[in-house]
Amino acid sequence: MIIKLLKTMKAIKQYSFFILIFLSTALSACRKDLQVIPEEQVGVIPADPSRQLKGFYLVNEGNMNMNKASLDYMDFSTGVYRRNIYNQTNPAQINGLGDVANDVGIYGSKLYVVVNISNKVEVMDAKSGKRIQQINVTNPRYITFKDGKAYVSAYLGQVGVPDAPNGVVIQIDTNSLKEERRIEVGRQPEEMAIVGQKLYVANSGGYSPKDYDTRVSVIDLNSFSLVKNIEVAINLHRVKADKYGDIYVTSRGNYLNIHSKIFVIDTKTDLVKTRFDIGASNLVIDEDIAYFYGSEWSNSTGRFTLSYGMIDVKDEKILNKKFINDGTEANITVPYGITVDKYSKEVFVTDAKNYFSPGVLYCFDPSGKLKWKVVTGDIPAHFAMVYK
């Protein structure tokens, strides 16, 4: 009886061993499937190889702590929209692009993606999307370029901690991909713009809502020194330069009784010269026109107030027309990214929807009519244009 029982136990152990191997193999396969999410392709428009705009990269932020940042590419030479090209091209990167992609830019032959919560700038080949190197930066936000250098704004400190240190702007050599120097600016610095040899960065102070920062820091690029701080308004965010030597800076307000606004700074005097009392979450400047949308959140109402508009930057006047005029704006839940093709003057706007599911990219012709739309990754936000 005992011998029979021992044989039975041995058989059970062997069976359990094989089950464990099977489950381990299956789980390993599942993990591998989760790590390498395949690229998806969808035909959107007829191929147009003659177009000056070859295509553009679109970075999807992905929700915080969900590791769902992704990279898409719209290829006008084929008319195909390619979703999630990073994972397909770089299968060895088991964590994908990372956690919250906050900006993207192309300089020379390289594509740079700023990944905020993953504390890095991911550098890729601009043609293939193949990973070249990772540059470690604590809590990076935005990137811009000048004379062979990349400049990255970074919050520093832990995400959301009110007593986080002042932020910095970091200079990176685009050949060696090494940090060369950094300079302290204000609290939680955001977007930047370069005019001549001066870099302007908006400080938000977003980690301490009762004490927002109010300044645009000005850095001399020759000496890489902070030359001044310009008082503007609370909770600053976007900075865009026009061709007349001005920069347009947005204030997000306090989401209660101080509303979003746009300020114009003359970079010759470094003084605020114009204020537009309009909500602007994002804007892009092309030639004499600034295209903007407002997606202003109110803690009082618990709702967004949406708006779309255009500014003549030469005359500094709000135009009495919109870049969407066919009613499509009623279908956009949360406008989250915007850019313009400098040749065709098409306007591209993204919709983040509910922040947890795939968004939508819209293309509008110069008259404001919808040309096409396509589903993107989660929270589509930042563009990098690829011209011939």
HELIX and SHEET records of a PDB file:
HELIX    1   1 ILE A    2  GLN A   35  1                                  34    
HELIX    2   2 ILE A   85  THR A   89  1                                   5    
HELIX    3   3 PRO A  209  ASP A  211  5                                   3    
HELIX    4   4 THR A  328  ASN A  331  5                                   4    
SHEET    1   A 5 GLU A  40  GLY A  43  0                                        
SHEET    2   A 5 VAL A  80  ARG A  83 -1                                        
SHEET    3   A 5 SER A  70  ASP A  75 -1                                        
SHEET    4   A 5 LEU A  53  ASN A  60 -1                                        
SHEET    5   A 5 PRO A 380  TYR A 387 -1                                        
SHEET    1   B 4 ALA A 101  TYR A 107  0                                        
SHEET    2   B 4 LYS A 110  VAL A 115 -1                                        
SHEET    3   B 4 LYS A 120  ASP A 125 -1                                        
SHEET    4   B 4 ARG A 131  ASN A 136 -1                                        
SHEET    1   C 4 PRO A 140  LYS A 146  0                                        
SHEET    2   C 4 LYS A 149  ALA A 154 -1                                        
SHEET    3   C 4 VAL A 168  ASP A 173 -1                                        
SHEET    4   C 4 GLU A 179  GLU A 184 -1                                        
SHEET    1   D 4 PRO A 189  VAL A 195  0                                        
SHEET    2   D 4 LYS A 198  ASN A 203 -1                                        
SHEET    3   D 4 ARG A 215  ASP A 220 -1                                        
SHEET    4   D 4 SER A 225  GLU A 231 -1                                        
SHEET    1   E 4 LEU A 236  ALA A 241  0                                        
SHEET    2   E 4 ASP A 246  SER A 251 -1                                        
SHEET    3   E 4 LYS A 261  ASP A 266 -1                                        
SHEET    4   E 4 LEU A 271  PHE A 276 -1                                        
SHEET    1   F 4 ASN A 282  ASP A 286  0                                        
SHEET    2   F 4 ILE A 289  SER A 298 -1                                        
SHEET    3   F 4 ARG A 303  ASP A 312 -1                                        
SHEET    4   F 4 LYS A 317  ILE A 318 -1                                        
SHEET    1   G 4 PRO A 335  VAL A 340  0                                        
SHEET    2   G 4 VAL A 347  ASP A 351 -1                                        
SHEET    3   G 4 PRO A 358  PHE A 364 -1                                        
SHEET    4   G 4 LEU A 370  ASP A 378 -1                                        
END                                                                             
